[in-house]
Amino acid sequence: MRTPKTSTLLKKSGEPNEHADVCKRFLQTRKEMKLTQEDFAEMLGLKLSTVKAIERGYFCPTISVIKVWSRRFNKSYNWILGGKD
């Protein structure tokens, strides 16, 4: 699987981004599935460092990552992006 790019939304300051709720749901999904960061990264076709950065709020997942996340873990786009089903 091709690794989706996520670096486009990294703030230069290294501060968490304004999409922190999406990042929280990313972490929530991993914890609900009882996956390690390594296993979650592999299932999404990401590097471990990318998963860690998303969970900390330094990256926002791209559309391609969100598509894989939605399909693999049966999460709606509405929930991923807005917290509502």
LUMMIMAR-992610 format. One record per residue (C-alpha): x, y, z; residue in one letter. Coordinates in steps of 0.05 Angstrom, whole numbers, plus 5000, padded with zeros to 4 digits. Last residue first. Example, Ala and Ser with C-alpha at 12.3 -4.5 7.8 and 13.67 -1.06 7.14 Angstrom:
! LUMMIMAR-992610
527349795143s;524649105156a;
***
This chain:
! LUMMIMAR-992610
454751975261d;457552585295k;464752735317g;465753245261g;471253005215l;471952275235i;464652205255w;461852505192n;466852115150y;463951485180s;468250985217k;468350245197n;475550135220f;478949945154r;474350355109r;474251005149s;481650985165w;483350845092v;479151435069k;481751885125i;488951725104v;487351925032s;483852555055i;489952765094t;490752635169p;492253275209c;499353315232f;502153595297y;496153385338g;499852905384r;496052315355e;497752555285i;505152605301a;505351915332k;501851615272v;506751965226t;512751715265s;510251005259l;510151075183k;503551005149l;500050465109g;493750495152l;494249785178m;501749865187e;501050505227a;495650185271f;500249595284d;506050045303e;501750505346q;499449895384t;492349665373l;486849575424k;481449715372m;478350245417e;485350525430k;486850605356r;480050925343t;480851405401q;487751625376l;484751815308f;478752125344r;483552565382k;487052765318c;480452955286v;478953375348d;485853705343a;484354015275h;486954705296e;494054455295n;498654275352p;504854715354e;511154525315g;512255255298s;512255105224k;505254815228k;504754135197l;498754115149l;502353885086t;506253335121s;501052795115t;502652425051k;499351755042p;503951145042t;502550694982r;500050005000m;
***
